[in-house]
Amino acid sequence: MEPLTKIKIFLIIFSSLLIAIPIAIEIAVLSGLLSILNALFILVLSAIALAVSAIYYRRLYEGELLEILLSPEFLDEVLSILLFQSIMLFPFFVSMKAGSPFEVIFLAPLGFIGYLILSSKFPLGLFTRIEPLDYPVPYKVYVAKLERIKEANAFVSGIIKPRIILLSPLFEFLNDDEIKGVIAHEIGHIEHKDHLKILVMLLISIIGIELLALSFYYEFVAGDEFSSLFLTLGLILTLLFGPPLSYYWRRVELKADLYAPRTVGKDA
């Protein structure tokens, strides 16, 4: 099997488990099979297991196993997965305690909005250090100091005030001109307003969360026939949005690639 195919299969399985585990835990709690404490314990174990599987598959970490497990990067990866799964559970717990559908509509997105704020403020987690770099560009550039991970990557963080984050392994593999090319690529994302276009995707995600939370409310609290309708709409919105999004992001990356040479020269 080709490496690219393996990566796609892994990402599909990983993403599916990331979503399926909190949903399964929620159903088990609602069915009385799990207590809240046991559910939290299983959630933490699943986050650690998913983080370990990602590390093993990507093979981007170096060092002894214990050093890797105690590294800031690994701790941040576990916390990131745990936070995401908790945010997945939050709307459904809200729906079980809500007194009306309006409470679900107003309260369900709060966890997701909090996640976005934390992700913007701590783009790589609580433990990974981020330091400013001095590049003559119109946006702030930072380097994330990674100890064990050897993933050379860069991305734009933030929506209102976008900043460019470079992972430190980039400087091990690229020279200064190539680093400038990477920065120019990320500037292309900002100039094309890609960070603002994410708001549309986030809005669609919030609507999907609202619909699924409402389906739980009508099924387990109100006992109304609207449950199946909201569940169907939520699943359709979630499942059908994936393929267009994948195609859109390929075009976004291509436009940023074309922007970079115009900024730093064709040799960048």
LUMMARMI-557539 format. One line per 4 residues: number of its first residue (from 1); for each residue x, y, z of N, C-alpha, C. Coordinates in steps of 0.05 Angstrom, whole numbers, plus 5000, padded with zeros to 4 digits. Example, Ala and Ser with C-alpha at 12.3 -4.5 7.8 and 13.67 -1.06 7.14 Angstrom:
1	5264:4886:5156:5246:4910:5156:5264:4934:5156; 5257:4955:5142:5273:4979:5143:5258:5001:5157
This chain:
1	5017:4976:5000:5000:5000:5000:5018:5025:5000; 5011:5044:4983:5027:5069:4981:5024:5086:5006; 5046:5101:5013:5046:5117:5037:5022:5137:5038; 5016:5150:5015:4994:5169:5014:4968:5156:5021
5	4964:5132:5010:4939:5117:5016:4937:5110:5046; 4960:5102:5057:4960:5096:5086:4954:5120:5103; 4964:5143:5095:4959:5168:5109:4929:5175:5108; 4917:5172:5085:4888:5178:5082:4871:5159:5099
9	4879:5133:5099:4864:5113:5115:4867:5120:5145; 4891:5126:5153:4896:5133:5182:4880:5157:5190; 4880:5178:5173:4865:5203:5180:4835:5198:5181; 4825:5181:5164:4796:5175:5164:4789:5160:5190
13	4806:5140:5197:4801:5125:5222:4804:5142:5247; 4825:5158:5247:4831:5176:5270:4808:5196:5274; 4800:5209:5252:4779:5229:5253:4752:5217:5262; 4747:5192:5252:4722:5179:5259:4722:5172:5289
17	4744:5162:5299:4745:5155:5328:4744:5180:5345; 4756:5202:5336:4755:5227:5350:4727:5237:5355; 4709:5231:5336:4681:5240:5338:4664:5218:5350; 4670:5192:5343:4652:5170:5351:4655:5164:5381
21	4679:5167:5392:4683:5160:5421:4666:5178:5439; 4667:5204:5436:4650:5220:5454:4620:5215:5451; 4612:5210:5426:4584:5204:5421:4576:5178:5434; 4593:5157:5432:4588:5132:5445:4587:5135:5475
25	4605:5151:5486:4605:5156:5515:4579:5170:5524; 4570:5189:5508:4545:5203:5514:4521:5184:5514; 4520:5167:5494:4498:5147:5493:4499:5128:5517; 4523:5120:5524:4526:5102:5547:4517:5115:5573
29	4523:5141:5576:4515:5155:5600:4484:5158:5601; 4473:5165:5578:4444:5169:5576:4429:5142:5581; 4442:5120:5573:4429:5094:5577:4434:5083:5605; 4449:5096:5621:4455:5087:5648:4477:5067:5650
33	4491:5062:5628:4513:5042:5628:4539:5053:5641; 4541:5080:5641:4565:5093:5652:4557:5115:5670; 4572:5118:5692:4569:5142:5709:4585:5165:5697; 4580:5189:5706:4595:5212:5696:4625:5209:5702
37	4632:5199:5726:4660:5195:5733:4674:5175:5715; 4660:5152:5710:4671:5132:5692:4674:5142:5664; 4654:5158:5656:4655:5170:5629:4679:5188:5625; 4685:5205:5646:4708:5222:5645:4734:5206:5644
41	4735:5185:5659:4759:5168:5660:4764:5155:5633; 4743:5145:5620:4746:5133:5593:4754:5154:5573; 4743:5178:5576:4749:5200:5558:4779:5207:5559; 4790:5208:5583:4819:5214:5586:4836:5191:5574
45	4828:5166:5580:4843:5144:5568:4842:5144:5538; 4819:5150:5527:4817:5150:5497:4834:5173:5485; 4835:5196:5499:4852:5218:5489:4881:5209:5489; 4890:5196:5510:4918:5187:5511:4923:5166:5489
49	4904:5147:5486:4908:5126:5465:4909:5138:5437; 4892:5158:5432:4892:5171:5405:4918:5186:5401; 4928:5199:5421:4953:5214:5419:4976:5195:5414; 4977:5172:5428:4998:5152:5424:4997:5141:5396
53	4972:5135:5386:4969:5124:5359:4979:5144:5338; 4973:5170:5342:4983:5190:5323:5013:5192:5323; 5025:5190:5346:5054:5191:5348:5067:5167:5335; 5056:5143:5341:5067:5118:5329:5065:5118:5299
57	5042:5127:5289:5038:5126:5260:5055:5146:5245; 5055:5171:5256:5069:5192:5242:5099:5189:5243; 5109:5177:5265:5137:5172:5269:5153:5198:5266; 5142:5219:5277:5155:5245:5276:5169:5252:5302
61	5166:5235:5322:5179:5240:5348:5205:5225:5349; 5224:5235:5364:5249:5221:5369:5256:5222:5398; 5270:5201:5407:5277:5198:5435:5265:5173:5447; 5271:5168:5473:5260:5146:5487:5230:5150:5492
65	5216:5127:5495:5187:5128:5498:5179:5146:5522; 5192:5142:5545:5185:5158:5568:5190:5187:5563; 5212:5194:5550:5217:5222:5544:5196:5234:5526; 5187:5218:5507:5166:5227:5489:5140:5232:5504
69	5132:5212:5521:5107:5214:5536:5107:5237:5555; 5130:5246:5564:5132:5268:5583:5139:5295:5570; 5141:5295:5544:5148:5319:5529:5124:5338:5528; 5130:5364:5527:5108:5384:5526:5090:5380:5501
73	5102:5371:5479:5086:5367:5455:5065:5345:5458; 5074:5323:5471:5055:5301:5476:5033:5309:5495; 5040:5323:5516:5020:5332:5535:5000:5351:5522; 5010:5368:5504:4992:5387:5490:4974:5371:5471
77	4985:5350:5459:4968:5335:5440:4946:5320:5455; 4952:5309:5478:4932:5296:5495:4910:5316:5503; 4919:5339:5513:4900:5360:5522:4883:5370:5499; 4895:5373:5475:4880:5382:5452:4858:5362:5445
81	4864:5336:5444:4845:5316:5438:4823:5315:5460; 4832:5316:5485:4813:5315:5507:4794:5339:5506; 4805:5362:5500:4788:5386:5499:4768:5384:5476; 4777:5375:5453:4759:5372:5430:4736:5352:5436
85	4743:5330:5449:4722:5310:5455:4703:5321:5476; 4713:5337:5495:4696:5349:5515:4677:5368:5502; 4687:5384:5483:4670:5403:5469:4648:5388:5453; 4655:5364:5442:4635:5348:5428:4613:5339:5447
89	4620:5334:5472:4600:5324:5492:4583:5347:5504; 4595:5371:5505:4582:5393:5519:4554:5399:5510; 4549:5401:5483:4522:5408:5474:4501:5387:5482; 4509:5362:5483:4490:5341:5490:4483:5341:5520
93	4503:5347:5536:4497:5350:5565:4479:5374:5569; 4484:5396:5554:4466:5419:5556:4438:5412:5549; 4435:5397:5527:4408:5390:5518:4393:5373:5538; 4407:5357:5554:4394:5340:5574:4385:5356:5599
97	4397:5380:5603:4390:5396:5627:4373:5420:5619; 4369:5425:5593:4355:5449:5584:4325:5447:5591; 4314:5471:5596:4285:5472:5602:4268:5478:5578; 4282:5487:5556:4268:5494:5532:4287:5492:5508
101	4277:5490:5484:4295:5489:5460:4311:5514:5457; 4301:5537:5467:4316:5562:5465:4341:5561:5482; 4340:5548:5505:4364:5545:5521:4385:5528:5507; 4377:5508:5492:4395:5492:5476:4408:5509:5455
105	4392:5525:5441:4402:5542:5419:4423:5561:5429; 4418:5573:5453:4437:5594:5463:4461:5582:5478; 4457:5559:5492:4479:5549:5508:4497:5528:5493; 4485:5513:5475:4501:5492:5462:4526:5502:5448
109	4526:5525:5434:4550:5534:5421:4572:5545:5439; 4566:5550:5465:4585:5563:5482:4611:5548:5485; 4609:5521:5488:4634:5505:5490:4651:5507:5465; 4638:5507:5442:4652:5509:5417:4666:5536:5414
113	4651:5557:5422:4663:5584:5420:4687:5586:5439; 4684:5575:5463:4706:5575:5482:4731:5560:5471; 4725:5538:5457:4747:5523:5444:4762:5540:5424; 4747:5555:5408:4759:5572:5387:4776:5594:5400
117	4767:5605:5422:4782:5626:5436:4808:5614:5447; 4806:5591:5459:4830:5578:5470:4850:5570:5448; 4839:5560:5426:4856:5552:5404:4871:5576:5391; 4857:5599:5391:4870:5623:5380:4892:5633:5399
121	4886:5632:5425:4906:5642:5444:4929:5623:5449; 4923:5597:5448:4944:5576:5452:4943:5557:5428; 4954:5566:5405:4951:5550:5380:4964:5522:5381; 4984:5519:5398:4997:5492:5400:4994:5480:5428
125	4978:5492:5445:4973:5481:5472:4985:5499:5493; 4983:5489:5518:4992:5505:5541:5022:5503:5546; 5034:5481:5538:5062:5476:5546:5083:5482:5524; 5075:5484:5500:5094:5490:5478:5100:5519:5477
129	5125:5526:5479:5134:5554:5479:5133:5566:5451; 5123:5591:5449:5122:5606:5424:5137:5632:5428; 5156:5637:5410:5172:5661:5413:5171:5678:5387; 5171:5705:5389:5169:5722:5365:5195:5721:5349
133	5192:5724:5323:5214:5726:5304:5214:5753:5291; 5237:5762:5283:5240:5789:5271:5242:5786:5240; 5219:5786:5226:5219:5786:5197:5205:5811:5187; 5215:5824:5167:5203:5849:5157:5178:5843:5140
137	5157:5833:5153:5132:5827:5140:5109:5841:5155; 5086:5845:5142:5065:5861:5155:5050:5846:5178; 5057:5821:5182:5043:5806:5203:5064:5794:5223; 5056:5790:5247:5074:5779:5267:5080:5750:5261
141	5105:5743:5264:5115:5715:5259:5126:5704:5285; 5119:5679:5291:5128:5666:5316:5140:5639:5308; 5157:5629:5326:5167:5602:5323:5159:5586:5347; 5148:5562:5342:5141:5544:5364:5164:5526:5370
145	5175:5527:5394:5198:5512:5402:5190:5483:5409; 5195:5465:5391:5188:5437:5396:5213:5421:5404; 5210:5403:5423:5232:5388:5434:5234:5361:5421; 5212:5347:5418:5213:5319:5409:5200:5315:5381
149	5181:5331:5374:5168:5328:5348:5186:5339:5326; 5186:5326:5304:5203:5334:5281:5186:5339:5256; 5163:5353:5261:5145:5359:5239:5151:5388:5230; 5159:5390:5205:5165:5416:5193:5139:5427:5181
153	5128:5448:5193:5102:5458:5184:5099:5487:5192; 5079:5500:5181:5072:5528:5188:5042:5531:5184; 5031:5551:5198:5002:5556:5195:4996:5584:5205; 4972:5593:5199:4962:5619:5208:4944:5614:5231
157	4948:5629:5253:4932:5626:5277:4917:5653:5282; 4892:5651:5290:4877:5675:5296:4859:5683:5273; 4837:5696:5279:4818:5705:5259:4818:5736:5258; 4815:5749:5281:4814:5778:5281:4842:5790:5277
161	4862:5778:5292:4890:5787:5289:4907:5763:5281; 4908:5756:5255:4923:5732:5246:4953:5735:5251; 4965:5713:5259:4994:5712:5262:5004:5686:5249; 5029:5687:5242:5041:5664:5228:5058:5648:5248
165	5053:5622:5250:5068:5604:5268:5085:5585:5252; 5111:5585:5257:5130:5567:5245:5138:5546:5266; 5137:5521:5258:5147:5500:5276:5178:5499:5274; 5192:5497:5296:5221:5499:5297:5236:5479:5278
169	5226:5454:5273:5240:5437:5255:5244:5448:5227; 5227:5467:5219:5230:5480:5193:5259:5491:5189; 5270:5502:5211:5296:5514:5209:5319:5494:5207; 5312:5468:5212:5332:5447:5209:5334:5437:5180
173	5312:5441:5165:5310:5430:5138:5311:5451:5116; 5306:5476:5123:5304:5497:5103:5324:5519:5108; 5334:5531:5086:5351:5555:5090:5334:5580:5093; 5347:5603:5096:5333:5628:5102:5314:5636:5079
177	5323:5633:5054:5306:5640:5031:5281:5622:5030; 5285:5596:5037:5262:5578:5037:5243:5584:5059; 5254:5593:5082:5236:5601:5105:5220:5625:5096; 5232:5644:5082:5217:5667:5072:5195:5659:5053
181	5200:5638:5037:5180:5628:5019:5156:5616:5035; 5162:5602:5057:5141:5591:5074:5124:5613:5086; 5138:5634:5095:5124:5657:5107:5106:5670:5086; 5117:5673:5061:5102:5685:5040:5077:5669:5034
185	5079:5643:5035:5056:5625:5031:5034:5631:5051; 5042:5633:5077:5023:5638:5098:5011:5667:5095; 5028:5686:5086:5017:5713:5081:4996:5711:5059; 5001:5694:5040:4981:5690:5018:4954:5682:5030
189	4954:5664:5050:4929:5656:5063:4915:5680:5075; 4931:5697:5088:4920:5721:5102:4909:5741:5082; 4925:5746:5061:4917:5766:5041:4892:5757:5025; 4889:5731:5022:4865:5720:5009:4841:5717:5028
193	4845:5726:5053:4824:5725:5074:4815:5697:5080; 4834:5678:5078:4826:5650:5084:4819:5647:5113; 4832:5662:5131:4826:5660:5159:4798:5671:5166; 4788:5689:5149:4761:5699:5152:4740:5680:5140
197	4748:5667:5119:4730:5648:5106:4725:5624:5125; 4743:5619:5143:4739:5598:5163:4714:5603:5179; 4708:5629:5183:4684:5636:5198:4659:5623:5187; 4657:5621:5160:4634:5609:5147:4633:5579:5155
201	4656:5566:5154:4657:5538:5161:4650:5534:5191; 4660:5552:5207:4653:5550:5236:4623:5554:5241; 4611:5572:5225:4582:5577:5228:4567:5551:5220; 4576:5538:5199:4563:5513:5191:4566:5492:5213
205	4590:5490:5225:4595:5471:5246:4577:5477:5270; 4574:5503:5277:4556:5510:5300:4527:5502:5294; 4519:5507:5269:4491:5499:5262:4488:5469:5264; 4508:5454:5255:4506:5425:5258:4504:5416:5287
209	4520:5429:5305:4519:5423:5333:4492:5430:5345; 4481:5453:5336:4454:5461:5346:4433:5439:5339; 4434:5430:5314:4414:5411:5305:4416:5384:5320; 4441:5375:5324:4444:5349:5338:4436:5352:5367
213	4443:5375:5380:4435:5379:5407:4405:5381:5410; 4392:5394:5391:4363:5396:5391:4350:5368:5388; 4363:5351:5372:4352:5324:5368:4353:5308:5395; 4375:5312:5410:4376:5299:5436:4356:5310:5455
217	4352:5337:5454:4332:5349:5472:4304:5338:5467; 4296:5337:5442:4269:5328:5435:4266:5298:5440; 4288:5283:5438:4286:5254:5442:4285:5247:5471; 4302:5259:5488:4305:5250:5516:4292:5268:5536
221	4286:5293:5529:4273:5312:5548:4244:5318:5541; 4240:5328:5517:4213:5336:5509:4196:5312:5499; 4210:5291:5489:4195:5269:5478:4178:5276:5454; 4189:5292:5437:4174:5302:5414:4184:5288:5388
225	4167:5288:5368:4174:5275:5343:4194:5290:5326; 4200:5315:5334:4220:5331:5320:4248:5319:5322; 4253:5301:5340:4279:5290:5344:4292:5279:5319; 4277:5262:5305:4288:5249:5281:4294:5270:5259
229	4277:5291:5258:4282:5311:5237:4308:5326:5242; 4312:5335:5267:4337:5350:5274:4361:5332:5271; 4358:5306:5279:4381:5288:5276:4388:5284:5247; 4369:5281:5230:4374:5277:5201:4387:5302:5189
233	4377:5325:5196:4388:5350:5185:4417:5354:5195; 4421:5348:5220:4448:5351:5232:4468:5333:5219; 4460:5307:5214:4478:5288:5202:4484:5295:5173; 4463:5304:5158:4467:5312:5130:4486:5335:5128
237	4482:5355:5146:4499:5379:5145:4528:5371:5152; 4532:5352:5170:4559:5344:5179:4572:5327:5158; 4558:5308:5147:4570:5288:5128:4574:5300:5100; 4556:5316:5091:4557:5326:5064:4577:5350:5061
241	4584:5362:5084:4601:5385:5084:4630:5377:5080; 4637:5352:5086:4665:5343:5085:4678:5344:5058; 4667:5330:5037:4680:5330:5011:4683:5358:4998; 4663:5376:4998:4667:5403:4988:4689:5418:5002
245	4691:5414:5029:4711:5427:5045:4739:5418:5037; 4742:5392:5032:4768:5381:5024:4777:5393:4997; 4758:5394:4978:4764:5406:4952:4771:5435:4955; 4756:5450:4972:4761:5478:4975:4788:5484:4986
249	4797:5467:5006:4823:5472:5018:4846:5466:4999; 4842:5448:4980:4863:5443:4960:4866:5468:4942; 4844:5481:4935:4845:5506:4920:4858:5528:4936; 4851:5530:4962:4863:5550:4979:4893:5548:4980
253	4903:5523:4984:4932:5519:4985:4946:5525:4959; 4932:5519:4937:4944:5525:4910:4946:5555:4906; 4926:5570:4914:4927:5599:4912:4949:5611:4929; 4953:5600:4953:4975:5610:4970:5002:5603:4958
257	5004:5579:4945:5029:5571:4932:5036:5591:4909; 5015:5599:4894:5019:5617:4872:5026:5646:4882; 5016:5652:4905:5021:5679:4916:5050:5682:4925; 5062:5661:4936:5089:5662:4948:5110:5671:4928
261	5113:5659:4904:5134:5668:4886:5131:5697:4877; 5107:5708:4876:5103:5736:4868:5114:5754:4890; 5116:5744:4914:5124:5760:4937:5154:5759:4942; 5166:5735:4940:5195:5733:4946:5212:5725:4922
265	5199:5722:4899:5215:5715:4875:5210:5686:4867; 5214:5679:4842:5208:5653:4832:5226:5631:4844; 5249:5638:4855:5267:5618:4866:5260:5612:4895; 5240:5624:4907:5233:5620:4935:5220:5593:4939
